[in-house]
Amino acid sequence: MKLVTAIIKPFKMDDVRAALSDIGVQGITVTEVKGFGRQRGHTELYRGAEYVVDFLPKLKLEIAVGDRQVDATIEAIIEAANTGKIGDGKIFVTDMEQVIRIRTGETGEDAI
């Protein structure tokens, strides 16, 4: 089992959600986050004053999937979130040792 964590631009969320739904992903956790990578933020003008926005709004998606579904999940996120511009985001894949569904006590891939 793997935990796929993706950082994406907020306006791409609907596309990513649809793509994940199409491949059978049933659950996703979404968190609003701020950060920067290579793009290092940008400068904005507000009431005539220029200021630097260091941290850009992003969405963090966490998706628990079985080993057989990892590659399809990654591909779906890449295709749906890609704009071809800097700041499209990153995908991280980590191992999950155990998953337990609280309501039923199911464990492992049955709990995903």
C-alpha positions, 0 to 999 in steps of 0.5 A, spaced: 500 500 500 502 507 498 500 514 500 500 518 494 501 525 496 500 531 491 501 538 491 497 542 485 494 548 483 487 550 486 484 551 480 486 544 477 482 540 483 476 539 479 480 536 473 484 531 478 478 529 482 474 527 475 481 523 473 481 519 479 474 518 480 475 515 472 480 510 475 476 508 481 480 512 486 474 512 492 477 516 497 481 523 497 483 528 503 484 535 501 488 540 505 489 547 503 496 549 504 501 554 502 508 554 499 513 555 494 518 551 490 522 554 484 517 559 482 519 563 489 513 566 489 511 573 485 510 580 486 503 583 486 500 590 486 495 592 492 492 599 492 498 602 489 504 599 493 508 593 491 509 587 495 512 580 495 507 574 496 512 569 498 507 563 499 503 561 494 496 557 495 496 550 493 492 544 495 495 538 498 492 531 496 493 525 500 490 518 496 491 511 499 492 506 494 493 499 493 500 497 490 497 495 483 493 502 483 499 507 484 502 508 477 495 509 474 493 514 480 500 518 478 499 518 471 491 521 472 494 526 477 500 528 472 495 528 466 489 532 470 494 537 473 499 539 468 499 546 465 506 546 462 508 552 466 512 553 473 508 551 479 504 545 477 506 541 483 509 535 485 507 528 487 510 524 493 509 516 494 510 513 500 509 506 503 504 505 508 505 499 513 498 499 516 491 501 514 485 500 519 478 502 518 475 505 524 468 503 523 469 496 521 476 494 523 478 492 516 485 492 515 490 492 509 487 494 502 480 492 504 480 498 509 482 503 503 
